[in-house]
Amino acid sequence: MNSIESHPITVTADNFTSGVIDASRNQTVLVDFWAPWCGPCKALTAPLNEIATERAGSLVIAKVNVDEAPELAARYNIRSIPALVLFRDGEATTMLVGLRPKTEILRHIDAVAQPTR
């Protein structure tokens, strides 16, 4: 999978390991758990597209449709959407539930992306 994405990528149960888990070993991955009928999920589209463009090469944004991949939603204990889950080094590190402003999302991304010492 291309490591420089300037737009969110679609992830399914079939490619979640390569698109999220493996990719997060090289860069932070933000997974947007969403559904087409969810108004707040739609409201996150523009900010996530902006972040994907601004952080291309250092961040991948992946989208998981919970209606099409309920097993992934269950695996990560997604009970409400939109839910944003940050992955680093193959592990889920942070979850944000509900509509959040771009500045708050970026703050959490930056906290996770900082190298540990």
Backbone atoms as SQL, in Angstrom:
CREATE TABLE atoms (id INTEGER PRIMARY KEY, chain TEXT, resi INTEGER, resn TEXT, atom TEXT, x REAL, y REAL, z REAL);
INSERT INTO atoms VALUES
  (1, 'A', 1, 'MET', 'N', 0.844, -1.174, 0.000),
  (2, 'A', 1, 'MET', 'CA', 0.000, 0.000, 0.000),
  (3, 'A', 1, 'MET', 'C', 0.890, 1.238, 0.000),
  (4, 'A', 2, 'ASN', 'N', 0.510, 2.244, -0.747),
  (5, 'A', 2, 'ASN', 'CA', 1.260, 3.488, -0.833),
  (6, 'A', 2, 'ASN', 'C', 1.294, 4.169, 0.530),
  (7, 'A', 3, 'SER', 'N', 2.473, 4.542, 1.004),
  (8, 'A', 3, 'SER', 'CA', 2.586, 5.145, 2.325),
  (9, 'A', 3, 'SER', 'C', 2.339, 6.646, 2.296),
  (10, 'A', 4, 'ILE', 'N', 2.239, 7.251, 1.106),
  (11, 'A', 4, 'ILE', 'CA', 1.946, 8.678, 1.017),
  (12, 'A', 4, 'ILE', 'C', 0.558, 8.833, 0.419),
  (13, 'A', 5, 'GLU', 'N', -0.429, 9.001, 1.274),
  (14, 'A', 5, 'GLU', 'CA', -1.817, 9.160, 0.860),
  (15, 'A', 5, 'GLU', 'C', -2.262, 10.572, 1.197),
  (16, 'A', 6, 'SER', 'N', -2.797, 11.281, 0.208),
  (17, 'A', 6, 'SER', 'CA', -3.271, 12.637, 0.450),
  (18, 'A', 6, 'SER', 'C', -4.790, 12.682, 0.561),
  (19, 'A', 7, 'HIS', 'N', -5.390, 11.514, 0.705),
  (20, 'A', 7, 'HIS', 'CA', -6.832, 11.406, 0.888),
  (21, 'A', 7, 'HIS', 'C', -7.104, 10.160, 1.738),
  (22, 'A', 8, 'PRO', 'N', -8.249, 10.133, 2.417),
  (23, 'A', 8, 'PRO', 'CA', -8.563, 8.934, 3.200),
  (24, 'A', 8, 'PRO', 'C', -8.684, 7.706, 2.304),
  (25, 'A', 9, 'ILE', 'N', -8.271, 6.577, 2.836),
  (26, 'A', 9, 'ILE', 'CA', -8.380, 5.314, 2.120),
  (27, 'A', 9, 'ILE', 'C', -9.507, 4.495, 2.741),
  (28, 'A', 10, 'THR', 'N', -10.126, 3.655, 1.950),
  (29, 'A', 10, 'THR', 'CA', -11.172, 2.773, 2.442),
  (30, 'A', 10, 'THR', 'C', -10.530, 1.474, 2.899),
  (31, 'A', 11, 'VAL', 'N', -10.892, 1.056, 4.101),
  (32, 'A', 11, 'VAL', 'CA', -10.344, -0.176, 4.662),
  (33, 'A', 11, 'VAL', 'C', -11.506, -1.110, 4.986),
  (34, 'A', 12, 'THR', 'N', -11.310, -2.376, 4.683),
  (35, 'A', 12, 'THR', 'CA', -12.302, -3.414, 4.959),
  (36, 'A', 12, 'THR', 'C', -11.680, -4.449, 5.886),
  (37, 'A', 13, 'ALA', 'N', -12.455, -5.433, 6.253),
  (38, 'A', 13, 'ALA', 'CA', -11.921, -6.515, 7.078),
  (39, 'A', 13, 'ALA', 'C', -10.788, -7.233, 6.349),
  (40, 'A', 14, 'ASP', 'N', -10.875, -7.298, 5.028),
  (41, 'A', 14, 'ASP', 'CA', -9.866, -8.007, 4.235),
  (42, 'A', 14, 'ASP', 'C', -8.511, -7.318, 4.215),
  (43, 'A', 15, 'ASN', 'N', -8.494, -5.977, 4.254),
  (44, 'A', 15, 'ASN', 'CA', -7.207, -5.282, 4.156),
  (45, 'A', 15, 'ASN', 'C', -6.864, -4.456, 5.397),
  (46, 'A', 16, 'PHE', 'N', -7.564, -4.688, 6.499),
  (47, 'A', 16, 'PHE', 'CA', -7.320, -3.919, 7.718),
  (48, 'A', 16, 'PHE', 'C', -5.905, -4.138, 8.257),
  (49, 'A', 17, 'THR', 'N', -5.453, -5.371, 8.245),
  (50, 'A', 17, 'THR', 'CA', -4.113, -5.649, 8.780),
  (51, 'A', 17, 'THR', 'C', -3.045, -4.898, 8.001),
  (52, 'A', 18, 'SER', 'N', -3.081, -4.960, 6.688),
  (53, 'A', 18, 'SER', 'CA', -2.058, -4.266, 5.903),
  (54, 'A', 18, 'SER', 'C', -2.278, -2.762, 5.885),
  (55, 'A', 19, 'GLY', 'N', -3.525, -2.320, 5.782),
  (56, 'A', 19, 'GLY', 'CA', -3.826, -0.894, 5.668),
  (57, 'A', 19, 'GLY', 'C', -3.716, -0.120, 6.956),
  (58, 'A', 20, 'VAL', 'N', -3.890, -0.799, 8.086),
  (59, 'A', 20, 'VAL', 'CA', -3.867, -0.093, 9.372),
  (60, 'A', 20, 'VAL', 'C', -2.755, -0.628, 10.272),
  (61, 'A', 21, 'ILE', 'N', -2.830, -1.878, 10.656),
  (62, 'A', 21, 'ILE', 'CA', -1.885, -2.430, 11.634),
  (63, 'A', 21, 'ILE', 'C', -0.448, -2.336, 11.119),
  (64, 'A', 22, 'ASP', 'N', -0.198, -2.883, 9.934),
  (65, 'A', 22, 'ASP', 'CA', 1.162, -2.855, 9.381),
  (66, 'A', 22, 'ASP', 'C', 1.601, -1.429, 9.056),
  (67, 'A', 23, 'ALA', 'N', 0.704, -0.636, 8.476),
  (68, 'A', 23, 'ALA', 'CA', 1.051, 0.743, 8.121),
  (69, 'A', 23, 'ALA', 'C', 1.401, 1.570, 9.354),
  (70, 'A', 24, 'SER', 'N', 0.776, 1.263, 10.496),
  (71, 'A', 24, 'SER', 'CA', 1.016, 2.052, 11.710),
  (72, 'A', 24, 'SER', 'C', 2.394, 1.796, 12.322),
  (73, 'A', 25, 'ARG', 'N', 3.096, 0.830, 11.804),
  (74, 'A', 25, 'ARG', 'CA', 4.466, 0.596, 12.272),
  (75, 'A', 25, 'ARG', 'C', 5.432, 1.618, 11.666),
  (76, 'A', 26, 'ASN', 'N', 5.014, 2.276, 10.568),
  (77, 'A', 26, 'ASN', 'CA', 5.839, 3.286, 9.896),
  (78, 'A', 26, 'ASN', 'C', 5.353, 4.706, 10.115),
  (79, 'A', 27, 'GLN', 'N', 4.056, 4.864, 10.321),
  (80, 'A', 27, 'GLN', 'CA', 3.479, 6.192, 10.525),
  (81, 'A', 27, 'GLN', 'C', 2.162, 6.047, 11.272),
  (82, 'A', 28, 'THR', 'N', 1.697, 7.122, 11.846),
  (83, 'A', 28, 'THR', 'CA', 0.435, 7.100, 12.574),
  (84, 'A', 28, 'THR', 'C', -0.708, 6.880, 11.586),
  (85, 'A', 29, 'VAL', 'N', -1.696, 6.079, 12.005),
  (86, 'A', 29, 'VAL', 'CA', -2.889, 5.833, 11.201),
  (87, 'A', 29, 'VAL', 'C', -4.104, 6.235, 12.030),
  (88, 'A', 30, 'LEU', 'N', -4.951, 7.061, 11.441),
  (89, 'A', 30, 'LEU', 'CA', -6.209, 7.466, 12.060),
  (90, 'A', 30, 'LEU', 'C', -7.326, 6.726, 11.342),
  (91, 'A', 31, 'VAL', 'N', -8.071, 5.911, 12.076),
  (92, 'A', 31, 'VAL', 'CA', -9.175, 5.153, 11.487),
  (93, 'A', 31, 'VAL', 'C', -10.486, 5.827, 11.879),
  (94, 'A', 32, 'ASP', 'N', -11.258, 6.166, 10.864),
  (95, 'A', 32, 'ASP', 'CA', -12.575, 6.768, 11.045),
  (96, 'A', 32, 'ASP', 'C', -13.615, 5.668, 10.890),
  (97, 'A', 33, 'PHE', 'N', -14.230, 5.256, 12.002),
  (98, 'A', 33, 'PHE', 'CA', -15.328, 4.302, 11.971),
  (99, 'A', 33, 'PHE', 'C', -16.602, 5.115, 11.755),
  (100, 'A', 34, 'TRP', 'N', -17.309, 4.854, 10.659),
  (101, 'A', 34, 'TRP', 'CA', -18.427, 5.687, 10.234),
  (102, 'A', 34, 'TRP', 'C', -19.505, 4.842, 9.564),
  (103, 'A', 35, 'ALA', 'N', -20.609, 5.492, 9.195),
  (104, 'A', 35, 'ALA', 'CA', -21.665, 4.854, 8.402),
  (105, 'A', 35, 'ALA', 'C', -22.295, 5.929, 7.520),
  (106, 'A', 36, 'PRO', 'N', -22.802, 5.547, 6.351),
  (107, 'A', 36, 'PRO', 'CA', -23.354, 6.523, 5.416),
  (108, 'A', 36, 'PRO', 'C', -24.579, 7.268, 5.939),
  (109, 'A', 37, 'TRP', 'N', -25.314, 6.683, 6.863),
  (110, 'A', 37, 'TRP', 'CA', -26.522, 7.300, 7.398),
  (111, 'A', 37, 'TRP', 'C', -26.243, 8.246, 8.562),
  (112, 'A', 38, 'CYS', 'N', -25.002, 8.355, 8.990),
  (113, 'A', 38, 'CYS', 'CA', -24.615, 9.109, 10.188),
  (114, 'A', 38, 'CYS', 'C', -24.278, 10.568, 9.835),
  (115, 'A', 39, 'GLY', 'N', -25.125, 11.493, 10.279),
  (116, 'A', 39, 'GLY', 'CA', -24.906, 12.915, 10.009),
  (117, 'A', 39, 'GLY', 'C', -23.582, 13.446, 10.542),
  (118, 'A', 40, 'PRO', 'N', -23.251, 13.202, 11.807),
  (119, 'A', 40, 'PRO', 'CA', -21.965, 13.673, 12.327),
  (120, 'A', 40, 'PRO', 'C', -20.769, 13.067, 11.582),
  (121, 'A', 41, 'CYS', 'N', -20.928, 11.835, 11.091),
  (122, 'A', 41, 'CYS', 'CA', -19.852, 11.210, 10.301),
  (123, 'A', 41, 'CYS', 'C', -19.624, 12.008, 9.024),
  (124, 'A', 42, 'LYS', 'N', -20.705, 12.406, 8.378),
  (125, 'A', 42, 'LYS', 'CA', -20.602, 13.203, 7.156),
  (126, 'A', 42, 'LYS', 'C', -19.942, 14.547, 7.445),
  (127, 'A', 43, 'ALA', 'N', -20.238, 15.130, 8.611),
  (128, 'A', 43, 'ALA', 'CA', -19.652, 16.421, 8.982),
  (129, 'A', 43, 'ALA', 'C', -18.142, 16.326, 9.171),
  (130, 'A', 44, 'LEU', 'N', -17.629, 15.144, 9.474),
  (131, 'A', 44, 'LEU', 'CA', -16.188, 14.951, 9.644),
  (132, 'A', 44, 'LEU', 'C', -15.445, 14.791, 8.319),
  (133, 'A', 45, 'THR', 'N', -16.169, 14.593, 7.235),
  (134, 'A', 45, 'THR', 'CA', -15.531, 14.324, 5.943),
  (135, 'A', 45, 'THR', 'C', -14.562, 15.430, 5.539),
  (136, 'A', 46, 'ALA', 'N', -15.009, 16.672, 5.542),
  (137, 'A', 46, 'ALA', 'CA', -14.142, 17.781, 5.100),
  (138, 'A', 46, 'ALA', 'C', -12.912, 17.940, 5.992),
  (139, 'A', 47, 'PRO', 'N', -13.063, 17.974, 7.324),
  (140, 'A', 47, 'PRO', 'CA', -11.862, 18.097, 8.161),
  (141, 'A', 47, 'PRO', 'C', -10.886, 16.938, 7.988),
  (142, 'A', 48, 'LEU', 'N', -11.387, 15.714, 7.847),
  (143, 'A', 48, 'LEU', 'CA', -10.496, 14.567, 7.667),
  (144, 'A', 48, 'LEU', 'C', -9.792, 14.624, 6.315),
  (145, 'A', 49, 'ASN', 'N', -10.498, 15.087, 5.290),
  (146, 'A', 49, 'ASN', 'CA', -9.853, 15.258, 3.982),
  (147, 'A', 49, 'ASN', 'C', -8.740, 16.294, 4.065),
  (148, 'A', 50, 'GLU', 'N', -8.987, 17.393, 4.778),
  (149, 'A', 50, 'GLU', 'CA', -7.960, 18.428, 4.958),
  (150, 'A', 50, 'GLU', 'C', -6.747, 17.875, 5.695),
  (151, 'A', 51, 'ILE', 'N', -6.998, 17.138, 6.772),
  (152, 'A', 51, 'ILE', 'CA', -5.898, 16.565, 7.554),
  (153, 'A', 51, 'ILE', 'C', -5.107, 15.584, 6.697),
  (154, 'A', 52, 'ALA', 'N', -5.800, 14.769, 5.902),
  (155, 'A', 52, 'ALA', 'CA', -5.113, 13.798, 5.036),
  (156, 'A', 52, 'ALA', 'C', -4.177, 14.519, 4.068),
  (157, 'A', 53, 'THR', 'N', -4.624, 15.626, 3.516),
  (158, 'A', 53, 'THR', 'CA', -3.791, 16.395, 2.580),
  (159, 'A', 53, 'THR', 'C', -2.626, 17.054, 3.307),
  (160, 'A', 54, 'GLU', 'N', -2.919, 17.689, 4.443),
  (161, 'A', 54, 'GLU', 'CA', -1.891, 18.409, 5.203),
  (162, 'A', 54, 'GLU', 'C', -0.826, 17.484, 5.769),
  (163, 'A', 55, 'ARG', 'N', -1.199, 16.270, 6.135),
  (164, 'A', 55, 'ARG', 'CA', -0.273, 15.345, 6.797),
  (165, 'A', 55, 'ARG', 'C', 0.170, 14.184, 5.901),
  (166, 'A', 56, 'ALA', 'N', -0.041, 14.312, 4.598),
  (167, 'A', 56, 'ALA', 'CA', 0.356, 13.246, 3.666),
  (168, 'A', 56, 'ALA', 'C', 1.827, 12.915, 3.868),
  (169, 'A', 57, 'GLY', 'N', 2.124, 11.632, 4.002),
  (170, 'A', 57, 'GLY', 'CA', 3.489, 11.176, 4.216),
  (171, 'A', 57, 'GLY', 'C', 3.812, 10.902, 5.669),
  (172, 'A', 58, 'SER', 'N', 3.061, 11.511, 6.588),
  (173, 'A', 58, 'SER', 'CA', 3.310, 11.262, 8.009),
  (174, 'A', 58, 'SER', 'C', 2.090, 10.666, 8.714),
  (175, 'A', 59, 'LEU', 'N', 0.948, 10.662, 8.025),
  (176, 'A', 59, 'LEU', 'CA', -0.296, 10.163, 8.604),
  (177, 'A', 59, 'LEU', 'C', -1.131, 9.538, 7.499),
  (178, 'A', 60, 'VAL', 'N', -1.739, 8.408, 7.807),
  (179, 'A', 60, 'VAL', 'CA', -2.717, 7.802, 6.906),
  (180, 'A', 60, 'VAL', 'C', -4.067, 7.887, 7.594),
  (181, 'A', 61, 'ILE', 'N', -5.072, 8.304, 6.848),
  (182, 'A', 61, 'ILE', 'CA', -6.442, 8.278, 7.359),
  (183, 'A', 61, 'ILE', 'C', -7.170, 7.166, 6.622),
  (184, 'A', 62, 'ALA', 'N', -7.716, 6.248, 7.398),
  (185, 'A', 62, 'ALA', 'CA', -8.447, 5.109, 6.857),
  (186, 'A', 62, 'ALA', 'C', -9.889, 5.187, 7.324),
  (187, 'A', 63, 'LYS', 'N', -10.807, 4.815, 6.451),
  (188, 'A', 63, 'LYS', 'CA', -12.228, 4.844, 6.778),
  (189, 'A', 63, 'LYS', 'C', -12.782, 3.428, 6.784),
  (190, 'A', 64, 'VAL', 'N', -13.488, 3.089, 7.854),
  (191, 'A', 64, 'VAL', 'CA', -14.132, 1.785, 7.979),
  (192, 'A', 64, 'VAL', 'C', -15.633, 2.009, 8.109),
  (193, 'A', 65, 'ASN', 'N', -16.388, 1.506, 7.152),
  (194, 'A', 65, 'ASN', 'CA', -17.847, 1.570, 7.202),
  (195, 'A', 65, 'ASN', 'C', -18.310, 0.463, 8.151),
  (196, 'A', 66, 'VAL', 'N', -18.880, 0.856, 9.292),
  (197, 'A', 66, 'VAL', 'CA', -19.257, -0.129, 10.308),
  (198, 'A', 66, 'VAL', 'C', -20.393, -1.037, 9.856),
  (199, 'A', 67, 'ASP', 'N', -21.195, -0.582, 8.894),
  (200, 'A', 67, 'ASP', 'CA', -22.261, -1.438, 8.369),
  (201, 'A', 67, 'ASP', 'C', -21.688, -2.565, 7.518),
  (202, 'A', 68, 'GLU', 'N', -20.559, -2.298, 6.864),
  (203, 'A', 68, 'GLU', 'CA', -19.929, -3.298, 5.999),
  (204, 'A', 68, 'GLU', 'C', -18.871, -4.128, 6.725),
  (205, 'A', 69, 'ALA', 'N', -18.393, -3.637, 7.859),
  (206, 'A', 69, 'ALA', 'CA', -17.355, -4.360, 8.612),
  (207, 'A', 69, 'ALA', 'C', -17.691, -4.356, 10.103),
  (208, 'A', 70, 'PRO', 'N', -18.824, -4.953, 10.470),
  (209, 'A', 70, 'PRO', 'CA', -19.208, -4.947, 11.887),
  (210, 'A', 70, 'PRO', 'C', -18.209, -5.682, 12.778),
  (211, 'A', 71, 'GLU', 'N', -17.475, -6.651, 12.200),
  (212, 'A', 71, 'GLU', 'CA', -16.492, -7.377, 13.004),
  (213, 'A', 71, 'GLU', 'C', -15.343, -6.466, 13.438),
  (214, 'A', 72, 'LEU', 'N', -14.979, -5.502, 12.607),
  (215, 'A', 72, 'LEU', 'CA', -13.931, -4.545, 13.001),
  (216, 'A', 72, 'LEU', 'C', -14.445, -3.604, 14.072),
  (217, 'A', 73, 'ALA', 'N', -15.681, -3.154, 13.917),
  (218, 'A', 73, 'ALA', 'CA', -16.274, -2.293, 14.947),
  (219, 'A', 73, 'ALA', 'C', -16.328, -3.027, 16.286),
  (220, 'A', 74, 'ALA', 'N', -16.698, -4.296, 16.263),
  (221, 'A', 74, 'ALA', 'CA', -16.760, -5.075, 17.498),
  (222, 'A', 74, 'ALA', 'C', -15.364, -5.278, 18.081),
  (223, 'A', 75, 'ARG', 'N', -14.379, -5.572, 17.222),
  (224, 'A', 75, 'ARG', 'CA', -13.010, -5.810, 17.695),
  (225, 'A', 75, 'ARG', 'C', -12.465, -4.599, 18.449),
  (226, 'A', 76, 'TYR', 'N', -12.811, -3.397, 17.993),
  (227, 'A', 76, 'TYR', 'CA', -12.285, -2.188, 18.626),
  (228, 'A', 76, 'TYR', 'C', -13.309, -1.504, 19.526),
  (229, 'A', 77, 'ASN', 'N', -14.356, -2.254, 19.883),
  (230, 'A', 77, 'ASN', 'CA', -15.340, -1.805, 20.865),
  (231, 'A', 77, 'ASN', 'C', -15.995, -0.480, 20.461),
  (232, 'A', 78, 'ILE', 'N', -16.332, -0.356, 19.186),
  (233, 'A', 78, 'ILE', 'CA', -16.991, 0.845, 18.684),
  (234, 'A', 78, 'ILE', 'C', -18.472, 0.716, 19.009),
  (235, 'A', 79, 'ARG', 'N', -18.955, 1.582, 19.874),
  (236, 'A', 79, 'ARG', 'CA', -20.356, 1.540, 20.300),
  (237, 'A', 79, 'ARG', 'C', -21.143, 2.737, 19.800),
  (238, 'A', 80, 'SER', 'N', -20.427, 3.763, 19.359),
  (239, 'A', 80, 'SER', 'CA', -21.054, 4.980, 18.865),
  (240, 'A', 80, 'SER', 'C', -20.174, 5.541, 17.754),
  (241, 'A', 81, 'ILE', 'N', -20.814, 6.137, 16.755),
  (242, 'A', 81, 'ILE', 'CA', -20.046, 6.725, 15.657),
  (243, 'A', 81, 'ILE', 'C', -20.440, 8.180, 15.477),
  (244, 'A', 82, 'PRO', 'N', -19.572, 8.979, 14.940),
  (245, 'A', 82, 'PRO', 'CA', -18.244, 8.644, 14.464),
  (246, 'A', 82, 'PRO', 'C', -17.297, 8.323, 15.624),
  (247, 'A', 83, 'ALA', 'N', -16.383, 7.423, 15.348),
  (248, 'A', 83, 'ALA', 'CA', -15.327, 7.090, 16.303),
  (249, 'A', 83, 'ALA', 'C', -14.007, 7.129, 15.549),
  (250, 'A', 84, 'LEU', 'N', -13.065, 7.884, 16.066),
  (251, 'A', 84, 'LEU', 'CA', -11.740, 7.988, 15.470),
  (252, 'A', 84, 'LEU', 'C', -10.765, 7.255, 16.370),
  (253, 'A', 85, 'VAL', 'N', -10.032, 6.296, 15.802),
  (254, 'A', 85, 'VAL', 'CA', -9.077, 5.516, 16.578),
  (255, 'A', 85, 'VAL', 'C', -7.695, 5.711, 15.961),
  (256, 'A', 86, 'LEU', 'N', -6.751, 6.133, 16.788),
  (257, 'A', 86, 'LEU', 'CA', -5.377, 6.323, 16.344),
  (258, 'A', 86, 'LEU', 'C', -4.576, 5.053, 16.609),
  (259, 'A', 87, 'PHE', 'N', -3.810, 4.646, 15.611),
  (260, 'A', 87, 'PHE', 'CA', -2.954, 3.472, 15.708),
  (261, 'A', 87, 'PHE', 'C', -1.510, 3.896, 15.528),
  (262, 'A', 88, 'ARG', 'N', -0.655, 3.334, 16.377),
  (263, 'A', 88, 'ARG', 'CA', 0.786, 3.570, 16.287),
  (264, 'A', 88, 'ARG', 'C', 1.473, 2.284, 16.695),
  (265, 'A', 89, 'ASP', 'N', 2.489, 1.878, 15.943),
  (266, 'A', 89, 'ASP', 'CA', 3.261, 0.669, 16.236),
  (267, 'A', 89, 'ASP', 'C', 2.371, -0.572, 16.359),
  (268, 'A', 90, 'GLY', 'N', 1.349, -0.653, 15.502),
  (269, 'A', 90, 'GLY', 'CA', 0.490, -1.833, 15.465),
  (270, 'A', 90, 'GLY', 'C', -0.591, -1.895, 16.522),
  (271, 'A', 91, 'GLU', 'N', -0.714, -0.848, 17.338),
  (272, 'A', 91, 'GLU', 'CA', -1.676, -0.860, 18.448),
  (273, 'A', 91, 'GLU', 'C', -2.612, 0.343, 18.385),
  (274, 'A', 92, 'ALA', 'N', -3.853, 0.133, 18.805),
  (275, 'A', 92, 'ALA', 'CA', -4.785, 1.248, 18.984),
  (276, 'A', 92, 'ALA', 'C', -4.351, 2.007, 20.232),
  (277, 'A', 93, 'THR', 'N', -4.180, 3.327, 20.099),
  (278, 'A', 93, 'THR', 'CA', -3.672, 4.109, 21.227),
  (279, 'A', 93, 'THR', 'C', -4.687, 5.075, 21.812),
  (280, 'A', 94, 'THR', 'N', -5.519, 5.662, 20.967),
  (281, 'A', 94, 'THR', 'CA', -6.443, 6.707, 21.406),
  (282, 'A', 94, 'THR', 'C', -7.751, 6.570, 20.649),
  (283, 'A', 95, 'MET', 'N', -8.875, 6.811, 21.336),
  (284, 'A', 95, 'MET', 'CA', -10.167, 6.821, 20.673),
  (285, 'A', 95, 'MET', 'C', -10.882, 8.128, 20.980),
  (286, 'A', 96, 'LEU', 'N', -11.407, 8.751, 19.939),
  (287, 'A', 96, 'LEU', 'CA', -12.240, 9.944, 20.075),
  (288, 'A', 96, 'LEU', 'C', -13.626, 9.584, 19.558),
  (289, 'A', 97, 'VAL', 'N', -14.653, 9.795, 20.359),
  (290, 'A', 97, 'VAL', 'CA', -16.007, 9.442, 19.955),
  (291, 'A', 97, 'VAL', 'C', -16.821, 10.714, 19.791),
  (292, 'A', 98, 'GLY', 'N', -17.557, 10.771, 18.695),
  (293, 'A', 98, 'GLY', 'CA', -18.409, 11.920, 18.423),
  (294, 'A', 98, 'GLY', 'C', -17.720, 12.927, 17.526),
  (295, 'A', 99, 'LEU', 'N', -18.490, 13.898, 17.096),
  (296, 'A', 99, 'LEU', 'CA', -17.987, 14.948, 16.225),
  (297, 'A', 99, 'LEU', 'C', -17.020, 15.823, 17.006),
  (298, 'A', 100, 'ARG', 'N', -15.815, 15.968, 16.495),
  (299, 'A', 100, 'ARG', 'CA', -14.773, 16.755, 17.162),
  (300, 'A', 100, 'ARG', 'C', -14.240, 17.803, 16.197),
  (301, 'A', 101, 'PRO', 'N', -13.814, 18.948, 16.717),
  (302, 'A', 101, 'PRO', 'CA', -13.217, 19.950, 15.834),
  (303, 'A', 101, 'PRO', 'C', -11.845, 19.497, 15.328),
  (304, 'A', 102, 'LYS', 'N', -11.493, 20.008, 14.170),
  (305, 'A', 102, 'LYS', 'CA', -10.220, 19.653, 13.539),
  (306, 'A', 102, 'LYS', 'C', -9.049, 19.895, 14.484),
  (307, 'A', 103, 'THR', 'N', -9.060, 20.999, 15.214),
  (308, 'A', 103, 'THR', 'CA', -7.941, 21.321, 16.110),
  (309, 'A', 103, 'THR', 'C', -7.774, 20.260, 17.192),
  (310, 'A', 104, 'GLU', 'N', -8.871, 19.738, 17.699),
  (311, 'A', 104, 'GLU', 'CA', -8.786, 18.691, 18.726),
  (312, 'A', 104, 'GLU', 'C', -8.252, 17.386, 18.127),
  (313, 'A', 105, 'ILE', 'N', -8.713, 17.049, 16.943),
  (314, 'A', 105, 'ILE', 'CA', -8.223, 15.843, 16.274),
  (315, 'A', 105, 'ILE', 'C', -6.716, 15.952, 16.055),
  (316, 'A', 106, 'LEU', 'N', -6.264, 17.111, 15.562),
  (317, 'A', 106, 'LEU', 'CA', -4.831, 17.318, 15.326),
  (318, 'A', 106, 'LEU', 'C', -4.022, 17.232, 16.613),
  (319, 'A', 107, 'ARG', 'N', -4.564, 17.741, 17.697),
  (320, 'A', 107, 'ARG', 'CA', -3.865, 17.673, 18.988),
  (321, 'A', 107, 'ARG', 'C', -3.632, 16.221, 19.404),
  (322, 'A', 108, 'HIS', 'N', -4.625, 15.376, 19.211),
  (323, 'A', 108, 'HIS', 'CA', -4.482, 13.959, 19.559),
  (324, 'A', 108, 'HIS', 'C', -3.522, 13.253, 18.605),
  (325, 'A', 109, 'ILE', 'N', -3.588, 13.592, 17.329),
  (326, 'A', 109, 'ILE', 'CA', -2.653, 13.011, 16.359),
  (327, 'A', 109, 'ILE', 'C', -1.226, 13.366, 16.750),
  (328, 'A', 110, 'ASP', 'N', -0.999, 14.627, 17.049),
  (329, 'A', 110, 'ASP', 'CA', 0.358, 15.076, 17.412),
  (330, 'A', 110, 'ASP', 'C', 0.858, 14.402, 18.676),
  (331, 'A', 111, 'ALA', 'N', -0.020, 14.158, 19.638),
  (332, 'A', 111, 'ALA', 'CA', 0.388, 13.497, 20.873),
  (333, 'A', 111, 'ALA', 'C', 0.814, 12.055, 20.614),
  (334, 'A', 112, 'VAL', 'N', 0.106, 11.372, 19.733),
  (335, 'A', 112, 'VAL', 'CA', 0.411, 9.975, 19.422),
  (336, 'A', 112, 'VAL', 'C', 1.644, 9.883, 18.518),
  (337, 'A', 113, 'ALA', 'N', 1.795, 10.840, 17.623),
  (338, 'A', 113, 'ALA', 'CA', 2.882, 10.791, 16.642),
  (339, 'A', 113, 'ALA', 'C', 4.243, 11.112, 17.255),
  (340, 'A', 114, 'GLN', 'N', 4.267, 11.711, 18.433),
  (341, 'A', 114, 'GLN', 'CA', 5.537, 12.057, 19.064),
  (342, 'A', 114, 'GLN', 'C', 6.289, 10.782, 19.416),
  (343, 'A', 115, 'PRO', 'N', 7.570, 10.718, 19.062),
  (344, 'A', 115, 'PRO', 'CA', 8.338, 9.519, 19.416),
  (345, 'A', 115, 'PRO', 'C', 8.485, 9.383, 20.930),
  (346, 'A', 116, 'THR', 'N', 8.423, 8.157, 21.387),
  (347, 'A', 116, 'THR', 'CA', 8.614, 7.919, 22.820),
  (348, 'A', 116, 'THR', 'C', 10.087, 7.848, 23.121),
  (349, 'A', 117, 'ARG', 'N', 10.451, 8.297, 24.304),
  (350, 'A', 117, 'ARG', 'CA', 11.869, 8.310, 24.708),
  (351, 'A', 117, 'ARG', 'C', 12.075, 7.491, 25.943);
